[in-house]
Amino acid sequence: MKSQRLSLITAFLILFAVLAWLLRVDWGLFGDFYLRYISLLFALLGLTFILLQFVLVSRIKMLEDGFGLDRMFRWHRVFGRTGLMLVLLHVVLIIIFRLEQYGEILFELILLVGIVALLGFIITAGVASTYKKIGLAYETWRNIHLANYLLFPLAMVHSFYNAPSGSLLYYYLLLLSALFLVVVVYRAIRIFSIRRNPYEVVEVRQEAEDIWSLFFKGPYLDFKPGQFMFVQLLRNGELSSSHPFTISASPTAEYLSITPKELGDFTKTIKDTKVGDQALIDAPYGVFSFLNYGRGEPVFIAGGIGITPFMSMLRYMSDQNLDKKVTIFWANRSEKNLCFGDELAEMEEKMPGLQVIPVMSNQPDWQGEKGHLKAPLILNYIETTDNKEFYICGPPAMSRAVINELKHLDVSPLNIHSELFEL
Ligand SMILES: Cc1cc2nc3c(=O)[nH]c(=O)nc-3n(C[C@H](O)[C@H](O)[C@H](O)COP(=O)(O)OP(=O)(O)OC[C@H]3O[C@@H](n4cnc5c(N)ncnc54)[C@H](O)[C@@H]3O)c2cc1C
């Protein structure tokens, strides 16, 4: 039921929009004005999808619960594109209608407001889907994307013009405006409360050549092992941008921790963090936890730094003395990339059901498993896929390849759970 909340909201809004449109149409004139009326329907549906994209990235807990933020971000992109396509169709039809009816487009101020909003949406969507190709930093495109919060009110002003006060259409637009306001106020309150409750860095630990853990002390956080958080570091009076990281600590641990691998601008500065620096933490998010799918025996499949959610889960199992059979495959290029080696060895001793299988793709002298994670290798250790629950976290290409291997082994998609380190 939790995961269906968003579908229910979407279905409700679409039905409401269609009903408002049906009541707005003067059916006696439909034959002459059909282009205008259909264009209005496209505008209403487009606006609905655009509003829903704000809801999808609002990080409202009761919507994310059971659904997962990564899925919400994916739907945000789909809804964004759908909304934009519908609004573009609205524009095309209204232009054809006006040219046919009046022989010209008739530029009014309210039309201009709509055009500015539409051009803005096109630019922000274009930048979002091409930022890597055109070499923009993640933070730059995200700041450009924030312009949508100004563009949506413009689109609403344009839409109200066509909604006679007191009509269902008018109330529908009021509802969309209210939902938008709820999203904005919710985010503002959340940001305010996060800033008022900062965490403090209590340890900076090197885990491997380019992997560091940061430990934080601060307000109690109720989370499940495997969930993630957004972190901003306040160092030398400068607040970093917000980045998502798995909480690598167990909920049973004294301190929260993250374990970033050096990759780009921000992660390369993790090692410069000092004990006593502050952190703003927005958490917990995500549904990638064995506690959410407790049916079969867990089989964990990690690629590189994708080990972090599994460390959280294994630490939790170990602290709680959970007597579980757990197999973990850990794909890396070479042992240089390994971290947590000693701790995993200790856990294997403490937990008889735990088996850790490191697999190296690029180290010919490695004494253990070598190559890529293929079905026979997996089967060799787990014997059967019956009664198993598979959890995958790693680079997108590896995750896709492993999911394919599992499909060859006839594993039901319902028993495969994956986390991508990409929103
Ligand atoms: C749910 C989740 C859990 C993660 N857990 C870990 C972890 O435990 N350890 C780890 O090393 N990495 C983790 N990551 C990845 C980590 O967020 C990125 O490596 C980091 O944000 C890169 O930032 P950068 O400036 O160093 O690199 P860049 O070179 O600027 O970015 C590399 C890529 O990281 C992503 N990214 C960059 N900045 C952001 C941002 N502000 N918000 C969202 N995505 C961004 C983009 O896809 C970008 O293309 C996780 C990501 C997600 C989504």
The ligand as a Gaussian input file, in Angstrom:
#p B3LYP/6-31G(d) Opt

LIG

0 1
 C       21.942000       6.193000      -3.143000
 C       23.400000       6.496000      -3.369000
 C       24.349000       5.992000      -2.490000
 C       25.709000       6.259000      -2.694000
 N       26.631000       5.732000      -1.832000
 C       27.940000       5.914000      -2.074000
 C       28.930000       5.336000      -1.209000
 O       28.625000       4.697000      -0.195000
 N       30.249000       5.550000      -1.505000
 C       30.635000       6.263000      -2.613000
 O       31.829000       6.393000      -2.853000
 N       29.713000       6.811000      -3.445000
 C       28.385000       6.670000      -3.198000
 N       27.460000       7.245000      -4.036000
 C       27.941000       8.038000      -5.187000
 C       28.291000       9.461000      -4.749000
 O       27.113000      10.180000      -4.438000
 C       29.007000      10.175000      -5.880000
 O       30.182000       9.473000      -6.167000
 C       29.410000      11.579000      -5.498000
 O       28.274000      12.380000      -5.289000
 C       30.279000      12.141000      -6.620000
 O       30.510000      13.507000      -6.407000
 P       31.856000      14.183000      -6.939000
 O       31.657000      15.659000      -6.952000
 O       33.026000      13.664000      -6.197000
 O       31.994000      13.601000      -8.409000
 P       31.469000      14.162000      -9.841000
 O       32.565000      13.820000     -10.790000
 O       31.073000      15.604000      -9.675000
 O       30.211000      13.324000     -10.080000
 C       30.265000      11.984000     -10.528000
 C       28.811000      11.493000     -10.631000
 O       28.236000      11.416000      -9.306000
 C       26.889000      11.890000      -9.327000
 N       26.802000      13.102000      -8.494000
 C       27.705000      14.095000      -8.400000
 N       27.319000      15.037000      -7.536000
 C       26.110000      14.624000      -7.068000
 C       25.192000      15.188000      -6.158000
 N       25.439000      16.350000      -5.546000
 N       24.037000      14.511000      -5.912000
 C       23.770000      13.341000      -6.547000
 N       24.618000      12.750000      -7.418000
 C       25.782000      13.388000      -7.684000
 C       26.539000      12.200000     -10.768000
 O       25.968000      11.025000     -11.335000
 C       27.885000      12.467000     -11.391000
 O       27.886000      12.185000     -12.768000
 C       26.106000       7.031000      -3.817000
 C       25.158000       7.564000      -4.675000
 C       23.809000       7.309000      -4.458000
 C       22.795000       7.879000      -5.384000

